[in-house]
Amino acid sequence: MSVLVFAEHDNASLKGATLNTITAALACGGDVHVLVAGHNAGPAAAAAAQVAGVAKVLHADAPGLAHGLAEPTAAQVLQLARGYSHILFAATASGKNVAPRVAALLDVAQISDATKVLSADTFERPIYAGNALATVQSTDAIKVITVRTTGFDAAAANGGSASVESVPPADDTGISTYIGSEIAKSDRPELTAAKVIVSGGRALGSSEKFNEVLTPLADKLGAALGASRAAVDAGYAPNDWQVGQTGKIVAPQLYVAVGISGAIQHLAGMKDSKVIVAINKDAEAPIFSVADYGLEADLFTAVPELIEKL
């Protein structure tokens, strides 16, 4: 029994989420193989071969795989699928784009957002916005799983010595075409990989106040910036900053929630953070129920004082 992990990468290196997914794959049992599909992605394949626990790296190289489009990528996975008992993807935008296509074409049920591997056929996943945990058992011959990366430690990026094997690229389906990308560039850490996150809510009142109050704090802490759905919907912060069930799931070492009430949707995305600090003038705000440290205060006074102390 072998397990296949779909690697996310930028052609030069692996994305951090892949290391967490490899840890989940190791818990499934059997040899772990990693598929690196891309164009001129040799350095990423070499990086995958160094990851502890990886037995083999499969490298598929073709121009059609350059941008991670779901259709050609799914076709590449399907070409290899019959040789594996499990196929694992990170529960990221990329993984959620490809995995359902693979599961549907294999005619199997997808297991989404797995946070624990109980055995080779039994998994734990959150439901009801993380308020309950479901134990799911699958009898499918091939199990297609997306992994909530916050539930697994990252595998060691070094220490492995896997072989790299070239595999023929799948035929280009021609269903989709890459036109271009609009990528938001920032000197801050990527939200899902950041060790410290400062998030703001609707209480900040405007995009100007959001940046005026939170940016200096994030600068002091070397943190990524996040936001609640309410703040994003109000236009205070861009969509890719949203933390929550319909945004990004994070579990940093430190999460600072400023002016966030703590709706269930938001808590589902950050309650696994190691240390949670909440600043809110509403003593009844649900965020205080998960916070390790809570400060009942006006954020417009408290945050500048905190920055001064830091």
C-alpha positions as CSV (number, residue, x, y, z in Angstrom):
1,M,0.0,0.0,0.0
2,S,1.5,3.4,-1.1
3,V,0.2,6.9,-0.5
4,L,0.5,9.7,-3.0
5,V,0.9,13.3,-1.9
6,F,0.2,16.1,-4.3
7,A,2.9,18.7,-3.8
8,E,2.2,22.4,-3.9
9,H,5.3,24.4,-5.1
10,D,6.5,27.5,-7.0
11,N,8.8,25.4,-9.2
12,A,11.8,26.3,-7.0
13,S,10.7,25.1,-3.6
14,L,7.8,23.3,-1.8
15,K,5.0,25.2,-0.1
16,G,4.8,24.7,3.6
17,A,1.4,23.1,3.4
18,T,2.9,20.1,1.6
19,L,5.1,19.3,4.6
20,N,2.1,19.1,6.8
21,T,0.3,16.9,4.2
22,I,3.3,14.5,4.1
23,T,3.0,14.1,7.9
24,A,-0.7,13.1,7.4
25,A,0.4,10.7,4.6
26,L,2.9,9.0,6.9
27,A,0.2,8.3,9.4
28,C,-1.8,6.5,6.7
29,G,0.8,3.8,6.6
30,G,2.8,2.5,3.6
31,D,5.4,4.2,1.4
32,V,4.8,7.9,0.8
33,H,5.3,9.1,-2.8
34,V,5.2,12.8,-3.7
35,L,4.0,14.1,-7.1
36,V,5.6,17.3,-8.3
37,A,3.8,18.4,-11.4
38,G,4.9,21.6,-13.1
39,H,7.2,23.1,-15.7
40,N,10.9,23.4,-15.0
41,A,10.2,22.3,-11.5
42,G,13.3,20.2,-11.0
43,P,14.4,22.2,-7.9
44,A,11.0,21.6,-6.3
45,A,11.3,17.9,-7.0
46,A,14.8,17.9,-5.5
47,A,13.5,19.6,-2.4
48,A,10.7,17.0,-2.1
49,A,13.3,14.2,-2.2
50,Q,15.0,15.7,0.9
51,V,11.9,15.6,3.0
52,A,12.1,13.1,5.8
53,G,9.8,10.1,5.3
54,V,9.4,10.4,1.5
55,A,10.2,7.2,-0.3
56,K,9.9,8.4,-3.9
57,V,9.3,11.6,-5.9
58,L,7.4,11.5,-9.1
59,H,8.2,14.5,-11.4
60,A,5.9,15.3,-14.2
61,D,7.1,18.2,-16.4
62,A,5.1,19.9,-19.1
63,P,4.2,23.4,-20.2
64,G,0.5,22.7,-19.5
65,L,1.3,22.0,-15.9
66,A,3.2,25.3,-15.3
67,H,0.4,27.2,-13.6
68,G,-1.4,24.5,-11.6
69,L,-4.7,24.7,-13.6
70,A,-7.1,22.2,-12.1
71,E,-8.0,20.3,-15.2
72,P,-4.5,19.3,-16.5
73,T,-3.3,18.8,-12.9
74,A,-6.2,16.4,-12.1
75,A,-5.5,14.5,-15.3
76,Q,-1.9,14.1,-14.2
77,V,-3.0,12.7,-10.8
78,L,-5.5,10.4,-12.4
79,Q,-2.8,8.9,-14.6
80,L,-1.1,7.7,-11.5
81,A,-4.0,7.1,-9.2
82,R,-4.6,3.4,-9.6
83,G,-1.3,2.6,-8.0
84,Y,-2.2,4.1,-4.7
85,S,-4.6,3.5,-1.8
86,H,-4.6,7.1,-0.6
87,I,-4.2,10.4,-2.5
88,L,-3.7,13.4,-0.2
89,F,-4.0,17.1,-1.0
90,A,-3.5,20.1,1.4
91,A,-6.9,21.8,2.1
92,T,-5.7,25.0,0.4
93,A,-7.2,26.8,-2.5
94,S,-5.1,24.7,-4.9
95,G,-5.9,21.4,-3.2
96,K,-9.6,22.2,-3.0
97,N,-9.6,23.0,-6.6
98,V,-8.0,19.7,-7.8
99,A,-9.1,17.1,-5.2
100,P,-12.9,17.1,-6.0
101,R,-12.2,16.6,-9.7
102,V,-9.9,13.6,-8.9
103,A,-12.5,12.1,-6.5
104,A,-15.4,12.5,-9.0
105,L,-13.5,11.0,-11.9
106,L,-12.4,8.1,-9.7
107,D,-16.1,7.8,-8.5
108,V,-15.1,7.9,-4.8
109,A,-16.2,10.0,-1.9
110,Q,-13.8,12.8,-0.9
111,I,-12.8,13.1,2.7
112,S,-12.5,16.8,3.4
113,D,-10.4,18.7,6.0
114,A,-9.0,15.7,7.8
115,T,-7.4,16.8,11.0
116,K,-6.4,13.3,12.3
117,V,-5.6,9.9,10.9
118,L,-7.1,7.3,13.2
119,S,-6.2,4.3,10.9
120,A,-5.7,3.6,7.2
121,D,-9.4,3.9,6.6
122,T,-10.7,6.1,9.4
123,F,-10.2,9.9,9.8
124,E,-11.4,12.7,12.0
125,R,-12.7,16.0,10.5
126,P,-14.4,19.1,11.9
127,I,-18.1,19.8,11.2
128,Y,-20.5,22.5,12.1
129,A,-17.8,25.2,11.9
130,G,-15.5,23.2,14.1
131,N,-18.0,22.8,16.9
132,A,-18.1,19.0,16.5
133,L,-15.7,16.4,15.2
134,A,-16.9,13.6,12.9
135,T,-15.2,10.2,12.6
136,V,-15.4,9.1,9.0
137,Q,-14.6,5.6,7.8
138,S,-14.1,5.0,4.0
139,T,-14.4,1.7,2.2
140,D,-13.3,3.1,-1.1
141,A,-10.4,1.4,-2.8
142,I,-8.7,4.8,-3.3
143,K,-9.2,7.4,-0.6
144,V,-9.0,11.0,-1.8
145,I,-8.4,13.3,1.2
146,T,-7.8,17.0,1.8
147,V,-5.8,17.7,4.9
148,R,-6.3,20.6,7.2
149,T,-2.7,21.5,7.6
150,T,-3.1,23.0,11.1
151,G,-3.9,19.5,12.4
152,F,-0.5,18.1,11.5
153,D,3.1,19.1,12.3
154,A,5.3,19.8,9.3
155,A,7.6,17.0,8.2
156,A,11.3,17.8,8.4
157,A,12.4,19.4,5.2
158,N,15.8,17.7,5.4
159,G,17.0,14.3,6.3
160,G,15.4,12.3,3.5
161,S,17.0,10.7,0.4
162,A,14.2,9.7,-1.9
163,S,14.7,8.9,-5.5
164,V,13.3,11.2,-8.2
165,E,11.5,9.4,-11.0
166,S,10.3,11.2,-14.2
167,V,6.8,10.3,-15.2
168,P,5.2,11.1,-18.6
169,P,2.9,14.1,-18.5
170,A,-0.8,13.5,-19.1
171,D,-2.4,14.6,-22.3
172,D,-3.5,18.2,-22.2
173,T,-7.3,18.2,-22.1
174,G,-7.5,21.7,-23.5
175,I,-10.4,22.5,-21.3
176,S,-8.8,25.5,-19.6
177,T,-6.2,28.0,-20.6
178,Y,-3.9,30.2,-18.4
179,I,-4.4,33.8,-19.2
180,G,-2.6,35.6,-16.4
181,S,-2.3,36.2,-12.6
182,E,-2.9,39.2,-10.4
183,I,-0.8,38.5,-7.3
184,A,-0.8,40.7,-4.2
185,K,2.8,41.2,-3.2
186,S,3.7,41.8,0.4
187,D,6.8,41.9,2.6
188,R,4.8,40.3,5.4
189,P,4.7,36.5,6.0
190,E,2.1,34.5,4.2
191,L,-1.0,34.4,6.3
192,T,-1.3,30.6,6.5
193,A,2.4,30.2,7.3
194,A,2.9,33.1,9.7
195,K,3.9,32.5,13.3
196,V,2.3,35.7,14.5
197,I,-1.0,37.2,13.1
198,V,-2.7,40.5,13.9
199,S,-6.3,40.5,12.8
200,G,-8.9,43.2,12.8
201,G,-12.7,43.3,12.8
202,R,-15.5,45.6,11.9
203,A,-15.0,47.7,15.0
204,L,-12.1,49.4,13.4
205,G,-14.6,51.4,11.3
206,S,-12.8,52.0,8.1
207,S,-9.9,50.8,5.9
208,E,-7.9,53.9,6.9
209,K,-8.3,53.1,10.6
210,F,-7.6,49.4,10.0
211,N,-4.2,50.2,8.5
212,E,-3.5,53.1,10.9
213,V,-4.1,51.0,14.0
214,L,-3.0,47.5,13.0
215,T,0.0,48.1,10.7
216,P,2.3,49.5,13.4
217,L,1.4,46.6,15.7
218,A,2.1,44.0,13.0
219,D,5.4,45.8,12.2
220,K,6.4,45.6,15.8
221,L,5.6,41.9,16.0
222,G,6.8,40.9,12.6
223,A,3.3,39.6,12.0
224,A,1.0,38.9,9.1
225,L,-2.3,40.9,8.9
226,G,-5.6,39.2,8.9
227,A,-9.3,40.2,9.1
228,S,-12.7,38.9,10.0
229,R,-15.3,38.3,7.3
230,A,-17.2,41.4,8.5
231,A,-14.1,43.6,8.0
232,V,-13.5,42.1,4.6
233,D,-17.2,42.5,3.5
234,A,-17.1,46.1,4.7
235,G,-14.0,46.8,2.5
236,Y,-11.6,47.4,5.3
237,A,-9.2,44.6,4.2
238,P,-8.6,42.5,1.0
239,N,-10.3,39.1,0.6
240,D,-7.0,37.2,0.9
241,W,-6.7,38.5,4.5
242,Q,-9.9,36.8,5.7
243,V,-9.5,34.3,8.5
244,G,-12.4,31.9,9.1
245,Q,-14.4,29.0,7.9
246,T,-14.9,30.6,4.5
247,G,-11.5,32.3,4.6
248,K,-8.1,30.9,5.7
249,I,-7.6,28.4,8.5
250,V,-4.6,29.5,10.6
251,A,-2.8,28.2,13.7
252,P,0.0,30.6,14.5
253,Q,2.0,30.7,17.7
254,L,0.3,34.1,18.5
255,Y,-3.0,35.4,17.3
256,V,-4.0,38.9,18.2
257,A,-7.7,39.7,17.6
258,V,-8.5,43.4,17.6
259,G,-12.1,44.5,17.6
260,I,-13.3,41.1,16.5
261,S,-16.5,39.8,18.2
262,G,-15.7,36.2,17.6
263,A,-18.5,34.8,15.5
264,I,-18.5,31.0,15.0
265,Q,-17.3,31.4,11.4
266,H,-14.2,33.3,12.6
267,L,-13.4,31.1,15.5
268,A,-13.4,28.1,13.2
269,G,-10.5,29.6,11.4
270,M,-8.2,30.5,14.3
271,K,-9.1,28.7,17.5
272,D,-6.2,26.3,17.1
273,S,-3.7,29.1,17.6
274,K,-1.3,28.4,20.3
275,V,-1.8,31.7,22.2
276,I,-4.8,34.0,21.5
277,V,-5.0,37.6,22.6
278,A,-8.3,39.5,22.3
279,I,-8.8,43.2,22.6
280,N,-12.5,44.2,22.6
281,K,-14.6,46.7,24.6
282,D,-17.6,44.3,24.7
283,A,-17.1,42.1,27.8
284,E,-19.7,39.6,26.3
285,A,-17.9,39.1,23.0
286,P,-17.5,35.4,22.2
287,I,-13.8,35.9,21.3
288,F,-13.1,36.0,25.0
289,S,-14.3,32.4,25.4
290,V,-11.3,31.1,23.4
291,A,-8.8,33.8,24.3
292,D,-5.8,33.0,26.6
293,Y,-5.5,36.7,27.3
294,G,-8.3,39.2,27.1
295,L,-8.3,42.9,27.4
296,E,-11.6,44.7,27.8
297,A,-10.8,48.1,26.4
298,D,-11.3,50.6,23.6
299,L,-9.0,49.3,20.8
300,F,-8.2,52.8,19.7
301,T,-6.6,53.5,23.1
302,A,-5.3,50.1,23.9
303,V,-3.4,49.3,20.7
304,P,-1.3,52.5,20.6
305,E,-0.4,51.9,24.3
306,L,0.6,48.3,23.5
307,I,2.7,49.5,20.6
308,E,4.4,52.0,22.9
309,K,5.2,49.3,25.5
310,L,6.6,47.0,22.8
